[in-house]
């Protein structure tokens, strides 16, 4: 009999509606397994663990510590794969984080969520769970993924590091640069042969071993998105200081470089004086033949440029890079260890 480790963490997929309010309910999630077993006559056994039960908008990095500890605390040799239920709001950050934390794991880890509570007639929870089970049993893949049935009735498979936040209007997920990894058709995985997707051999080459050491997230990361009138004096860092800043740029790889305390250049230099690393994303236009003056100035600044990775994946990767300390030997051989880690393709997060 095949066994699947099922990790319940809450979210809509673990919630119910009472008095017109949706909230987590520990009694809800196990019904997913009951529904599956009644629907499919498969010789599968599910072990259930639950490190916490929250609405995912309340997710903290400390919850990643608990989830990771729960997973590495299990004897994974007895399982065919892992299903993790998760709320939709912060799902892409967790799929990215665990793509890095579990990089090298030799079995499939599938995050699933739900568009409505399980009791709602339009809920896709049962389909997402069923597709996750069949993906685990039959795909022959390893690593971290998400499967979500969209409004077009397509059961889309996303690489964990490429899932982006759900659209706030249509409530649909997408993959970075709109390149899905594949889809489930009749509970069979169909790979998207786009040249920017890794094939099965490349994925299996990565899945050989993973870090089983506990993780901790003590250092904070600050994320800033530009907008007209952004005043960097609001970030004085007197009471608390981030380990690093991820600053998104406009689509032209630009941001305000004028007007004193509105200037990203000045903010970057202030951070540098305080020992805070600043990362710019996405910097693809830094390398054009003709660039905007603001783009030129940003390129010449002390910030560290990132290109070809989603905000969600870059942010999760920074959380890991500035909290999981490199060894002395690693620092001795590579004084830019963290930046080189950020630029390295760990789990196919870069799409260039």
N, C-alpha and C positions, 0 to 999 in steps of 0.2 A: 504493500500500500504506500502511495506517495503521501508525503506530509508537507504541509505548507504552514509556515509561521505567520500568524495574522496579528498585526499590531494595531490596536484601536487607540486613537488619540483624540477623538471628538470631532469637531467641525460639524457642518450641516449633515454629513453622512452619519454622524453619531448624535443627532438632535431630534427633537420632536416639538410640535407646536401645542402650547397650552395657553388658553386665554389670549390668543392672537400674538403670542410672544414665542419666538424660536430660541431654544436653549439646549445645551447638551443634556443627554439623558443616557446613563450607563446601560439601561436596559434595551436600548435601540440597536446598537451595532451588531450584537450576536444574531439578530434576525436576518442579517445578510447571509450568514452561513446557512441558516435554516432554509431560506428561500432558495439558495443555490442547490442544496442537497435535494430538495423536493423537485427542482427543475431538471437536474442532471443526475444520471445514474453513473457516477464516477467513483472509483475506489480511491477517494482522497480523504485524508484526515487533517483537521485544522487544530493547531495549538494556538491558544489565545493568550496574549499578554497586553497590558495597558499601563504604560508608564505614567500617563496623565490623561485627563479628559478636559479639553478646553475648546472654546471657539477660537479659530486660528488667528483672528485679528489680535488676540491676546498673547500670541506667541512671543517668547523671549529666547535669546540665545541659550539661556540656561535650560530651556526645554529640549534643545538639541543635545545638550549634555545628557539629559535623562534618557532620551530616545536612543542615543548612541550606546549608552551604558547597558540599556535593556537588550539591544541587538547583540553586542559583543559578549554579553553575559550568557547567551544561549549557545548550545551546541549546534552550530549551523550545519554540521556534517550530516545530520539526520533529515535535513529539509531539502525539498526540491526548489524552494524559493520563498520569498517574503512578500506579503502584502501589507502595506501601511495605509490606513485610512487617515485622511487629513482634510481640514477645511480648505475652501477654495481661495480665500483672501491672500494667504501667505504661502500657498502651495509651491509656487516656483522657487521661492527662496529655500525652502526645505529640500526640494528635489535637487537643487544645485548643491546645497551644503552636503547632502549625503552622497551625491555623486563623487565629491571629493573625499569625504570621510571614509567611504566604503570603496574607494577606487581600488580595483584589483580583486574584489569579491568574485568568487567563481560560481555564483548563482544569480538569477534575476531578482531584483528588488523593484516592486511595482507600487507606486503611490496611486491611490484612487481617492476621488472626492465625489461630490453630489451636487446637482444643480437645485434640487428641492429636498426637503426632508423625506425620509424613506416612505412615510405614510402617504405622501402626495402622489396622485395618479401620474404626474409628469416626471417623477423622480427617475434619474438614470443610474442610481446607485447599484441596482441589481445587475444591470448590463455591464457597468464598469467592473464590478467584482467578478462576474462570470468571465469577461474577457481577460482580466488579470490572471485568473486561474488557468485558463487555456493557454495564455501566453507563457506562463511559467512552465506548464507541463510539456509544451510542444515547440516553443520557438528555438530552443537550443542556445539561447543567448545568456549573457551575464551582465551585471552592472545595473544601473538605476534608470527607471523609466516612469512615465505617467501614461495612463490610458483614460481617455475621456470621450464619452459619446456626445457629439455636438448637436446643434439644432437641425442639421441636415441629415441626422441619423447615421453619421459616420463615426466609427469607433477608432479615433485617432490615437496613434502611439507617438509619444514625444520622448526624445532623449532628456534625461534629467537635467542636464546643464543648459538645455535650449528652450525649456518651457518659459513663456513670458506671462505676465499678469493677465488675468481675465479682463476682457474688454468691459468697461463699466456700463456700457449701453446695452450690448447684446449678451453679456455674460458668457462669452465664449473664449476658450483658450486658443493660443496659437504658439507655434514654434518660432524661434528667432529667425528673422529673414523669411518667414512663412515657408520654411522647408521642414515639413513633418518627417519624422523618421520612418513612418509607415502607418498601416492601419490593420484592423482585424476584420476579416471578411469570412462570415460563417465560422467564427471562433478560430480562424487560421490567420497567422501573422503574415502580412504581405509587406515586404521591404520596399521603401521608396528609393529607387536606384539613382537618385540625384547625385551627381559627382561630389557634392559637398557633404554627403552623408557617409559615415564609415560603413564598410561592409562587415559581414559576419567575422571574417578572418581578422580584421583589424581590432574588432571588439574583443575577440577571444584572446588576442595577443596581449591585451592589457590585463585581462582577468586571470591572474595567477596567484596573487596574495594581497592582503590588505592589512592595514595597521589596526591591531587589536588593542592598542593602548587607550586608556581613558582620555577624554578631551575636556578642556575647560575654556570658557569664554569670559575672561576677566577684563580684557581691553576693549574699549568701545570703538566703533567706526561711525563716522558722520557722513551722511549722504546729502548732497545739495543739488537741486535742479535749478537752472537759471530762469529768471523771469524779469521783465522790465521793472527797474527800480529796486532790485535786490540790494539791500544794505548790509555789507559784511561786518559793520560795526556791531550787529546783533550777535556775532560770534566772538565774544571777548575771551573765552576760555579761562576766565579767572577762577571759577568754582570747579570746573571739570574740563578735562582735555582729552580729545580722542587720540587714539594711536595713529589714525590715518583718516584722510578725507577722500571720498569719492565724489568728484564734481562732474556732473553730466554737462556736455556742451550742446549748443544748438545744432541743428542738422548740418550746418555748414562748418562744423568744428569751430565755432566761434562762441564768444561770450563777451560781456561788457569789459573793456580794458581802459575806460575813461572815467572821469568824475570821482577821483579820490577814493572814498570809502565804498564806492560802487564798483570799483575795479577788481576783477578777478586776479590780475597781476599783483596788485598790492596785497590782496588777501593771501595769495600763494606765498609771497615773500614773508608775510607775517607768520604764517604757519611754519615756514622753513626756520625762522629765527627761534621758534618755540620747539623745534625738533619734531614737528608733525609732518609726515609725508602726505603730499597731495597727488591724487591720480585724476587725470582727465579722461573722459569717455564720451563720445567716440571721436577719435582723432584721425579718421581716415583721410580728411581733406588736408591734413598737414603735409601730405606728400604729393599734392597736385602740383602741376607746373605753375599755375597761377593761383595765388591764395589771397584771401582778404587780409588787410593790414592787421586786424585784430587776431586773425588766425596765425599770422606770422609772429606776433608778439607772444601769443600763448605757446607756440612751438619753442620759442627761445627762453621760456620761463624755466623755473626749477622743478616744475611739476613732472610727473611720470606719465607718459602717454599710453593709453590702452586702445586697441582697435580690434573690431570684429568679434566682440563678446557682448552679451546682453547685460543690461544694468543689474538684473536680478542675480545673474551668475557671477558677475564681477564683485558685487557686494558680498555675496556669500563667501566667495573665495578670499576676499580681504579679511573677513571675520576669522577665517581659518588661518590665513597667513600671519596675522598679527597676534594670534593667541597660541598657536601650536609652535613652540619655540624650536628653531633649528638647533642641531647639535653643534658643539664647538668645532668639530671636524668639518661640518658643512660650512660654517662661517669662515673657517681658515682657508678653505679652498674656493669660496665664492662669497666675497664681501657684499655683493648685490643679491644675496640669496633670495630675499623676499620678492624683489622686483622680478628676478628671473623665474621664480615660482609663478608669479602672476602672469608672466608672458608665456609660460610653458603650457602646452595643451595637455591637461591632465585627464579629462574625460570628454574629449571632442567638443569642448565649449567654444572653441574658436571656429568661426564660419567666415573664411576669407577666400 
